[in-house]
Amino acid sequence: MNFEALVLALEERIRFVCGEQARYRVLWVVGKPRSGKTLLSRTVCQRTSWRYIDFTLDPGFLDSLTGREESYHPEDFLGTIKKLIDNKVATEIVAIDEIESLLSLWNWEQQEVFFKQVGRATRLPIGVVLVTRNRTTQELLKIIPGMNHIFEMPEEVQL
């Protein structure tokens, strides 16, 4: 698949999954390391004026947890999203990439709690796109059976 077609496919999927009428406004973008997830997510956000956040590098995210690593729990992440909305950092859609450093704070069971709580969060006033290499589609489906809010990077992308 060529990159331009992939950009259009992801944008369409985000609009469908994260639209105002959706019950669960969360889309997971998954794929192997170096498969193009970050480039794809950034490109879609640039073209649509949606907000792209690198959780590891952008100030105010991972660095804000310094000293609180032990007490920051999976359910606190929804509060982080709420702050983005309240502070008007994101108004329609936000793509949050590089969440692996956040996930590394928790053991496997806590990570599963995170995936369940965020994946089934209702009443989100904006759409949320989470980009990760930490779980495959099959692993997410084991955690949240029947979930169809997953965009998996194809094996062969022409970047």
N, C-alpha and C positions, 0 to 999 in steps of 0.2 A: 504494500500500500504506500502511495506517495504521501509526503508530509502534509501537503495542502488538503488532501482528502481527509486525512486524520484530524487536522485542525477543525474542519467543518463538521466531522462526525462527533468530535468531543463537544464542540459548541452546541450542536443540536441536542446531544444527550444531556448536557447541563441544563439547557432551557427546559427540557422535558421533565427531568428529575427534580430540579431545584425551583421550578416555577411556583408561583404563589398558590396555585390550586393543589399542590402536592402535600400529602400528609407528612411524609418524611423528606425533608429538603436537603438530604445529604447524599452526595455521590462520592464513591471511592474510586480513585484512579490507581490501578495497581500494575505492577510490571517488574521485571528483573532490573537489577542495577544497570545503569547506563543504557536503558532502552529508549530514552527520550521523553520520559514523563515530565521532567522539569521544563525542558524546552517547549514541549507541547502546551503545558499548563500556562506558562508565561506568555506564549504567543496568543493563546485564546484570550487571556486577560488583557493583554495590550490591545487587541483588536476590538474588544467589547467594552473597554474602560471598567472592567471588573477589577477588584483588588486582589493582588497576588502577594502572599506573605511567605517568606522563607523563615520558618519557625526557629531554625538554628541561628541564622545570621542577622535577620532584621532586629534592630533594637526594640526592647520592650516585650519580648516574648520569652525565649529560653533564658536570656540573661536576667529577666525579672524573677526567675525562680531561684537564683543564687541564694543559698541559705535556707530555702524553703523546700528543697528537694524531697526531704523526708515527709513533709506534711502535705505536699501537692498530690492529690488523689485523682483518679480518672474522672470522677464526677465534677471536679473543679474545672475541667476543660470547657464544659458548657458555660461556666461563669466567664471564662476567658472570651468565648464567642460573644456572650452578652455585652461585655465591655467594648468589644469591637463595634457592636451595633450602637450602644449608648454614646460612644465617643465619635460616632459617624465615620469611623475608619473604613467601614464597608456599609453600603446602603442597599445593594441588590444581591450580589454574589461575592463570596470571598473564597479564594483557593489558598489552602494552607499546605505548604510543601515542607519536606524535610522534618517530618514529625518523629523520625526514628530516635532522635536524641531525647525527645519527650518519653517515648515508649521505653527507652532504656532505663528510665527511673523506676520502672515497675517490673514485678515478676510476671510470668506468663499469665497467671490467673487475673492479676490486676489489668493486664493488657486486654484480656478478653472482656472484662467489665467495661473498659473504655470503649471497645468496639461495639458492644451491645448498647451502651448508653448513648453514645454519639450516633450510631447507626439507626437507632430507633427514637431519636429525639423528635418530639412533636412540638408544634407551635413555634418553630423557629421563624422569626420575621424575615430572615434572609436565607438564601441558599448557601450551602457550605460544600466545598469540594476539598476532599482530603487526599493527598498524594502520598503513596507509601510503597515501599518495596518490602515491607515487614511481613505482609500476609499476601498469599495468593488468593485468587477467586475461590478456589476450593476450600481454603482455610476459613475465609470469611463466611462462606455458606454453611460451614459446620458450626460457626459461632452464632450466626443469625440465619437459620434455615428459611428458605424462600426469598431471601433478599435479592432484589434485582437492580439495585442501585450501584452497579459496579461497571466501570469502564476498564477493560483490560487491554494493555498495550499489545499490539500484534507482535509476533516474533520478528517479522521482517519489515522494518520501516526504512524507507529511503529518506534519510535526513539530508 
